[in-house]
Amino acid sequence: MTQHTDIYEYINRVYSQGMSSTRYLHDVHAYNYRMTNIEAAFLYDQLVDLNTIILKKQQGFQRYKQMFSQLPNIKLFSIEEGTTPANWMFAIRIPNNPNPIPGTIEFFRKHSIDIRPFFYPINRHQHLTTLAPPQSDPIAETLNREIIMLPSSPTLTQKQQYQIINTVIQYLLHIQNITIQQITPENKHEIYTNFLSQIQDKNFRYFSKRTEECIDLHTYSIVLQNNITTNTSEYIGYAHIDQGWFGIYVKPSHQNQGLGSLIVPYILNYCREHDIKHLQLAVDKTNERAIRLYEAGGFKPAGASPPARPPLGETYNPTLRGLPPPCTPPEEQSYYVMDNPSLRQGALPPCNPPPDETYNPSLADIS
């Protein structure tokens, strides 16, 4: 105990690694004398359950690896042959991340996710500044800016991981000045009038004969908007889950930029997070680029015919298991479905499509 604030602050820093007001930046040579008897008791209890904790960490890391391996612009760390990872913190690298680490941390904090920075260059620590001139280690500066460490607790749930991965996707769009916006009753009319109703694309005819009321039947709908802080803002992409049917559109001016490779996993993670049990889509057989995108996302051909859709406005009984009777698709159509066998029960789609729409049958695993 002391009445001197400066002594208190010094001792407080020295016994707890000497961390400054910026997390993981240190300003004095210090130690790690922080474990009390109570904390030691908690540690002992964890050691008793060590195998369970390690297993949960391994499962969480494996899920991260599986999901991030499907994303463009993300690099994962490789494991050298003959080594076993400790699975302490799961780190990803975002090549060419334009933001310094404080800006990246702030983005994730606004989405209620606490990330940690990679190691700071040694001369960024106040008491070590004399060891190297400023900006003398560009590799360390780059790694500190591009690598982030994600929440990796053994108590992390699958749904929380899906939320984290989707926030990473939002960040990858954010650094391209693109924002994901959910369509709601409040913004539906403006988005439909200024964007959706004006889409004229031979490969996306969903709104060619539908009114904006069809959006009310959607489980989830989003638009992509770029340059949102400027007068040149515009809608550049769209995706929906129409009670089991997946649809996606990217403006021709923004195609071949990897947006589809971000939107597809974003929607699939939403399905996983909200226990959506069945997903299917339609695609022109001649649209090879879209087919490659869907197959890369896990969709697989589902056979010669898709599930039949009910008349416009009707819905399937959510308690029904399995697929409704098949119908015969036009020659130019094919179908894809994604289905998790362990989550078979669920709602299937309304909205009868125009006769010239296409489908694609594929079964894949939403897991």
SVG drawing of the C-alpha trace seen along z (x, -y; Angstrom):
<svg xmlns="http://www.w3.org/2000/svg" viewBox="-50 -13 70 50">
<polyline fill="none" stroke="black" stroke-width="0.4" points="0.0,0.0 1.2,-3.5 -0.1,-7.0 2.2,-7.9 0.5,-7.5 3.7,-7.4 5.0,-4.5 1.7,-2.6 1.7,-3.0 5.3,-1.9 4.9,1.2 1.6,2.0 3.4,2.0 6.6,3.8 4.7,6.8 2.4,7.2 4.8,7.3 5.3,3.5 2.5,3.0 1.7,-0.6 -1.8,-2.1 -1.6,-0.4 -2.1,3.4 1.1,5.4 3.3,2.3 5.7,2.1 7.5,-0.9 9.6,0.6 11.6,3.8 9.2,5.8 8.2,9.3 5.1,11.5 4.5,11.9 0.7,11.9 -0.5,15.3 -2.3,15.2 -3.2,18.3 -6.8,18.1 -5.6,17.9 -3.3,20.9 -6.3,22.9 -8.2,22.1 -5.2,23.2 -5.0,26.5 -8.7,27.1 -8.0,26.5 -5.0,28.9 -7.4,31.6 -9.5,31.1 -6.5,30.5 -7.4,33.2 -10.9,31.8 -9.5,28.2 -6.9,29.4 -9.5,31.2 -11.8,28.2 -8.9,26.0 -8.0,28.5 -11.6,28.6 -11.9,24.8 -8.6,24.4 -9.6,27.1 -12.9,25.3 -11.1,22.0 -8.7,23.7 -11.5,25.3 -13.5,22.0 -10.6,19.7 -9.0,21.9 -12.0,21.1 -11.5,17.3 -9.5,15.3 -7.0,12.8 -6.4,14.8 -3.1,16.6 -2.9,19.3 0.3,20.4 1.6,23.8 2.8,26.4 6.2,27.8 6.7,31.5 7.7,33.1 6.2,30.4 3.0,30.2 1.3,26.8 0.4,25.6 -2.9,24.2 -2.6,21.1 -4.0,18.3 -5.3,18.7 -3.7,16.1 -4.5,15.1 -2.6,12.9 -4.4,10.2 -1.9,9.4 -1.7,5.7 -3.9,4.7 -3.8,0.9 -4.7,0.1 -2.3,-0.2 -3.2,2.3 -5.1,-0.2 -7.6,-0.8 -8.1,3.0 -8.6,3.6 -11.2,0.8 -13.2,2.3 -13.5,5.6 -14.2,3.9 -17.2,2.2 -18.4,5.7 -18.0,6.9 -14.9,9.0 -11.7,8.6 -8.6,9.4 -5.0,9.2 -2.1,7.7 0.9,9.7 4.2,8.8 5.2,5.2 8.6,4.3 11.1,4.2 11.8,0.5 8.1,-0.3 8.5,0.5 9.5,-2.6 12.4,-1.2 13.9,0.5 13.8,-2.3 17.5,-2.6 18.0,1.0 17.0,0.1 16.2,-3.1 12.5,-3.8 11.1,-2.0 14.4,0.0 12.6,3.4 10.0,3.2 9.2,7.0 8.3,6.6 6.2,3.6 4.4,5.4 3.7,8.5 2.4,6.4 0.0,4.6 -1.2,7.8 -1.4,10.5 -4.2,10.6 -5.0,13.1 -8.6,14.2 -10.5,15.3 -9.4,18.9 -10.8,19.8 -11.9,23.5 -15.3,22.1 -15.8,20.5 -18.9,21.9 -19.4,22.9 -21.9,20.0 -19.4,17.5 -16.8,18.7 -19.2,18.2 -19.8,14.7 -16.0,14.1 -15.4,15.4 -18.2,13.3 -16.7,10.2 -13.4,11.1 -15.3,11.2 -16.8,7.8 -13.4,6.4 -12.0,7.8 -14.8,5.8 -14.3,2.8 -10.7,2.3 -12.1,2.2 -14.5,-0.5 -17.5,1.9 -20.1,2.4 -22.7,5.3 -26.1,3.9 -29.1,6.1 -32.3,5.4 -35.1,4.4 -38.6,3.2 -37.3,-0.3 -34.8,-0.3 -36.5,2.3 -38.4,-0.1 -35.3,-2.4 -33.1,0.6 -35.6,2.3 -36.5,-0.9 -32.9,-2.2 -31.2,1.2 -33.0,4.5 -35.8,3.5 -33.2,2.2 -31.1,5.3 -31.0,6.6 -28.8,9.6 -29.5,12.8 -27.9,14.8 -29.9,13.2 -33.6,12.9 -35.0,13.1 -36.5,9.7 -37.5,9.5 -41.1,10.5 -41.2,10.0 -42.3,7.0 -40.6,5.8 -43.1,7.7 -41.3,10.9 -38.5,9.7 -40.8,10.0 -40.7,13.7 -37.0,13.9 -35.2,15.4 -32.3,13.0 -31.3,10.5 -28.2,8.3 -26.8,5.7 -23.2,4.6 -22.6,0.9 -19.3,-0.8 -18.0,-4.3 -20.6,-4.6 -19.0,-7.8 -18.9,-9.6 -21.3,-11.0 -20.4,-8.2 -21.9,-5.5 -23.7,-2.7 -25.1,0.8 -22.9,3.3 -24.1,6.7 -27.0,8.6 -27.7,12.0 -30.7,13.7 -32.0,16.8 -35.6,17.2 -36.7,19.7 -34.3,22.3 -33.2,20.9 -30.0,19.0 -29.5,16.2 -26.5,13.9 -25.8,11.1 -22.7,8.9 -22.8,6.0 -20.8,6.7 -18.5,3.7 -17.4,5.4 -17.2,9.0 -13.9,10.9 -12.8,9.1 -13.4,11.9 -16.7,10.5 -18.6,13.7 -15.9,15.7 -16.7,13.6 -20.5,13.4 -21.1,17.2 -19.2,18.1 -20.8,15.1 -24.3,16.4 -23.4,20.0 -22.0,18.9 -25.3,17.1 -27.1,20.4 -24.8,22.2 -25.2,19.6 -29.0,19.6 -29.5,23.4 -30.8,23.0 -31.0,26.7 -31.3,26.7 -30.1,24.6 -30.5,24.9 -29.9,22.8 -30.5,22.5 -27.9,21.7 -27.7,21.7 -25.7,24.6 -23.8,22.2 -22.8,20.0 -19.5,21.9 -18.0,19.1 -21.0,19.2 -20.9,23.0 -17.3,23.0 -18.1,20.5 -20.9,22.6 -18.9,25.8 -16.0,24.1 -18.4,23.1 -19.5,26.7 -22.5,27.0 -22.8,30.3 -25.0,31.4 -28.3,32.9 -29.5,34.9 -31.7,34.3 -34.5,32.3 -34.9,29.9 -37.5,29.8 -40.8,28.4 -41.7,24.9 -45.3,24.3 -47.4,21.6 -46.5,18.0 -47.3,17.0 -47.6,20.6 -45.0,22.0 -44.0,25.5 -44.9,26.9 -41.8,26.4 -42.4,29.7 -42.0,31.7 -38.8,33.8 -37.0,34.3 -37.7,32.8 -41.1,32.3 -41.9,34.1 -39.5,33.3 -40.3,31.4 -38.7,31.4 -36.4,28.5 -35.9,27.0 -33.1,28.3 -30.8,25.3 -31.3,25.6 -29.4,27.5 -29.7,27.6 -27.6,27.5 -28.5,28.1 -26.6,27.9 -28.0,30.0 -26.8,31.1 -28.2,34.6 -28.1,34.0 -30.3,31.0 -32.8,32.4 -36.0,30.8 -36.7,27.2 -38.7,24.9 -38.5,25.0 -39.0,22.1 -42.0,20.2 -42.1,18.0 -42.8,19.8 -40.1,18.6 -40.8,17.4 -40.7,20.2 -37.4,18.9 -35.5,19.1 -32.8,21.7 -31.9,24.0 -29.1,26.2 -29.2,29.3 -26.5,29.9 -26.1,31.5 -23.4,30.2 -22.8,30.0 -23.7,26.9 -21.5,27.8"/>
</svg>
